[in-house]
């Protein structure tokens, strides 16, 4: 799966002649101007709100616990391979969104809906409809794992260890708050995401910058470690068991994909709801999400962990990130990470709630909306109080199964993406 996802991203980046990297600043400029909703007949939310909904789903446990796990298992070199995943992933996410918007439809309520299932149905024809059906099944189920129960479980665990609040209390409060937002549909989810996500991202980056200022003399050595161990094995030291180059590559790529979701096809579902008169414009805005998620936020977590030196302590997961921040900011660092993780997991439940709902609407129509939202809220509570080892495994498997139909569609419809891109820039 990792080879297929990276390979597809690399193929698309070459086919697009590096456009996602060359037009990065244009993407940021369009994101900024996209704060205005525009013509309501071309979408349900503003392009900026659509992007923030995507970021609400992607910026989650992967940015804190996922990065820490990659470094714990693969060494500092894993961060380099996360960067590589993000850079080629920009081409993947751009293409996903272009196809999702180009082939989007209106449902019976008049709301725009898109994503890999619609791109497959409308782009590849009826003979490929089964592939879109599979994506919707896997996406509709995967959300309950990776986008819901795993997130609420992480939230409850952090609150219990940091603030000594019972898990059932956290689950109940989280379920009520999620219900208040999710029951309002895409417009309320997008509004809350647009209000919360920019502040949570900027806040986390600022806290990380403070820590890096404390360790400013160690930053050059940290980059040396990252680049060295991306291509040479990392020896065992302290509590770190050592890692081969293949391990650095494997865990860096795996956690990078887990974090930014490039290749899963989910971003197109949210971006298809945005107001736009051109699918390429939506793609340029949407691809920025991968850059923000991995190149900026994941890098901050990774640099803090490596600069602090705690990556050799033998601690893993979110506890490793907590220890890194605590070492620089004693007494407050662990609480700041806990608060960040709580907000990250909450927004992820909102974004994935919309993704999964759209998958069920595709499968069985709008009659599934209310039952789905009720089940979604109940799952938030259940995830907080149950042990989820099996759910983690199931979620990873369903993520991989989601990616397969999407990657097949991306490869088969890549000529459409290339033509639309060429037409857009020729017209400019």
Secondary structure by P-SEA (a helix, b strand, c coil): caaaaaaaaaaaaaaaccccccaaaaaaaaaaacccccccccccccaaaaaaaaaaacccccaaaaaaaaaaccccaaaaaaaaaaaaaaaaaaaaaaaaaaaccccccccccccaaaaaaaaccccaaaaaaaaaaaaaaaaaccccaaaaaaaaaaaaaaccccaaaaaaaaaaaaaacccccaaaaaaaaaacaaaaaaaaaaaaaaaaaaaccaaaaaaaaaaaacccccccccccccccaaaaaaaaaaaaaaacccccaaaaaaaaacccccaaaaaaaaacccccccccaaaaaaaaaaaacccccccccaaaaaaaaaaaccccaaaaaaaaaaaaaaaaaaaaaaaaaaaaaaaccccaaaaaaaaaaaaaaaaaccccaaaaaaaaaaaaaaaaaaaaaaaaaaaaaaaaaaaaaaac
